[in-house]
């Protein structure tokens, strides 16, 4: 994990006067270093061995705080579950419709694409756009092989 990314996120939270408990720092560090789009249950399973004083409620509350402060985004999976992604570097997601895999896609054109999409939306709807989340759906390479599509 890039330590500078973690320090940047901590500074962002300090500026918003967020109390930085050891549990919150641990959860933030976990999300920055894990690009697996974990659910709260996955985070708890991984962290309970590292910190015996962490609870599901602490994780839920911390995740909600990080989503509210726009450091983390919530991804709704096709099965109705929620997964979370640290959003320090803007990117979009590709989701496998077969197995539910969510993968980050980083591209230099993403910022311009998002800006264009927000502008078009404002022009056509008069909405004040506050956030854009882009998801592309398809079948991942592993599922293509399993389904005989590759």
C-alpha positions in Angstrom: 0.0 0.0 0.0 1.2 3.4 -0.8 1.8 5.1 2.6 1.3 8.5 1.0 -2.3 7.5 -0.1 -3.0 6.5 3.5 -1.6 9.8 4.9 -3.6 11.8 2.3 -6.8 10.1 3.4 -6.0 10.7 7.1 -5.4 14.3 6.3 -8.7 14.6 4.5 -10.5 13.1 7.5 -8.6 15.4 9.9 -9.7 18.4 7.9 -13.3 17.3 8.3 -12.7 16.9 12.1 -13.3 13.1 12.1 -12.1 11.3 15.2 -9.4 8.9 14.0 -9.7 5.9 16.3 -7.3 3.0 15.9 -10.2 0.9 14.5 -11.1 3.6 11.9 -7.4 3.8 10.8 -7.2 0.0 10.5 -10.3 -0.2 8.4 -9.1 2.7 6.1 -5.7 1.0 5.7 -7.4 -2.2 4.8 -9.6 -0.6 2.2 -6.7 1.2 0.6 -4.5 -1.9 0.4 -7.3 -4.4 -0.7 -8.6 -4.0 -4.2 -11.0 -6.9 -3.9 -14.1 -4.8 -3.2 -14.8 -6.5 0.1 -18.1 -6.6 1.9 -18.4 -5.6 5.5 -18.4 -9.3 6.4 -15.2 -9.9 4.5 -13.6 -6.9 6.2 -14.6 -8.2 9.6 -13.4 -11.7 8.9 -10.0 -10.4 7.9 -9.6 -7.8 10.6 -11.0 -9.7 13.7 -7.7 -11.7 13.8 -5.7 -8.5 13.8 -7.8 -6.5 16.2 -9.9 -8.3 18.7 -11.7 -5.1 19.7 -13.3 -4.6 16.3 -17.0 -5.3 15.8 -19.3 -5.5 12.8 -21.0 -2.3 14.1 -17.7 -0.5 14.1 -17.0 -1.6 10.5 -20.5 -0.5 9.4 -20.3 2.8 11.1 -16.8 3.5 9.7 -17.7 2.4 6.2 -20.7 4.8 6.3 -18.5 7.6 7.5 -15.9 7.0 4.7 -18.7 6.8 2.1 -20.2 10.1 3.4 -16.7 11.7 3.2 -16.3 10.3 -0.4 -13.2 8.3 0.3 -15.0 5.0 -0.3 -17.8 4.1 -2.6 -20.5 1.5 -2.2 -20.9 -1.0 -5.0 -24.2 -2.9 -5.1 -23.6 -6.4 -6.4 -26.1 -8.3 -8.5 -27.0 -10.5 -5.5 -28.1 -7.5 -3.5 -24.9 -7.4 -1.3 -22.9 -4.2 -0.9 -19.1 -4.1 -1.5 -16.8 -1.2 -0.9 -13.9 0.4 -2.8 -11.4 3.0 -1.7 -11.8 5.8 -4.3 -8.6 7.7 -3.9 -7.8 7.5 -7.6 -10.9 7.9 -9.8 -11.8 4.8 -11.8 -14.7 2.8 -13.1 -15.7 -0.8 -12.6 -16.4 -3.7 -14.8 -18.7 -6.3 -13.3 -19.1 -10.0 -14.3 -22.8 -10.8 -14.7 -22.0 -14.5 -14.2 -19.9 -14.6 -11.0 -20.2 -11.1 -9.7 -16.4 -10.2 -9.9 -15.9 -6.5 -9.7 -12.7 -5.2 -11.2 -11.2 -1.6 -11.2 -10.4 0.0 -14.5 -8.0 2.9 -14.5 -7.8 5.0 -17.6 -6.4 8.4 -18.4 -9.7 9.3 -20.3 -11.9 8.6 -17.2 -11.9 12.1 -15.8 -12.8 13.7 -19.1 -15.5 11.0 -19.7 -17.0 11.7 -16.3 -16.9 15.4 -16.8 -18.7 15.1 -20.2 -21.3 12.8 -18.8 -22.0 15.2 -15.9 -22.3 18.1 -18.3 -24.6 16.3 -20.7 -26.8 15.2 -17.7 -27.0 18.8 -16.4 -27.9 20.1 -19.9 -30.6 17.5 -20.5 -32.1 17.3 -17.0 -31.1 20.5 -15.1 -29.9 18.2 -12.3 -27.0 19.5 -10.2 -24.8 16.4 -10.5 -23.1 15.5 -7.2 -21.6 12.2 -8.1 -21.1 9.8 -11.0 -20.4 6.1 -10.7 -19.7 4.2 -13.9 -20.2 0.5 -14.2 -19.7 -1.7 -17.2 -21.2 -5.2 -17.2 -20.0 -8.3 -19.1 -18.6 -11.8 -18.7 -15.1 -12.1 -17.2 -12.4 -14.1 -18.9 -12.7 -17.0 -16.4 -16.4 -17.3 -16.9 -16.0 -17.0 -20.6 -13.8 -20.1 -20.5 -16.2 -22.0 -18.1 -19.2 -21.2 -20.3 -17.4 -22.1 -23.5 -17.5 -18.5 -24.8 -13.8 -17.9 -25.2 
